[in-house]
Amino acid sequence: MTFEWIDPAKHEDHSGPQIGVIAQEVQKLFPQWVHETPDTHVLNVDPDQRTVLALTVESFREQQAEIKELQDQINGGHPPAAGLTRFLPNGAGWGLSGILFGFMMASKRKKQA
């Protein structure tokens, strides 16, 4: 979701379009990730990166299993025709989770600086 702060000065001068999640929705699933700032009473999401990575990897596994099941249904049990996957090296799906993990770690380092 994208949004813009009404008063960027109250939010580390983050002006312009921002990308984020709705804290109240995250709070329903992972209450330990959501904290209210004492001065502005704004809900902030601060996820545990290891948990996010584990959830990302597991979601990829579930999605791949669903894709395989659908391919099997379409192909009537025959091997799928060669498609884009023949161009991808083994383990290519880990690239996105690696990017996500790197982004999360960079964000964490930025907060600590």
C-alpha positions, 0 to 999 in steps of 0.5 A: 500500500502507498501513502503520504504522511500528513506531517512528514516532520513527525515521521523522520521527514519522510515526505512523498509517497511511502510504501507500507502495510496497515499496522492494524492488519498486521497486529491481528496476525503478529501482535508482537511486531506492532508498537505504538510510539509514545509521543505520536501514538502512531502504530509502527510495524517492526517485524522480526526478520528471521520470522519474515524470511521463514514465512517468505520461504514457506509461502514460496514452497506452498505456491510452488506446490500449488503451481505443480498441482495445477500444471499436473491437472492441466497436463493430465499427468504428463510432464509440463512443456518446456517453458520459462523454467528451463532458463532459470538455474536451480534454486532461482526462487531463492533470489527474491527471498534473498532480496527481501532479506537484504532489504529488511536487514538494510532497513534494520541497520538504517533504524539503528544508525 
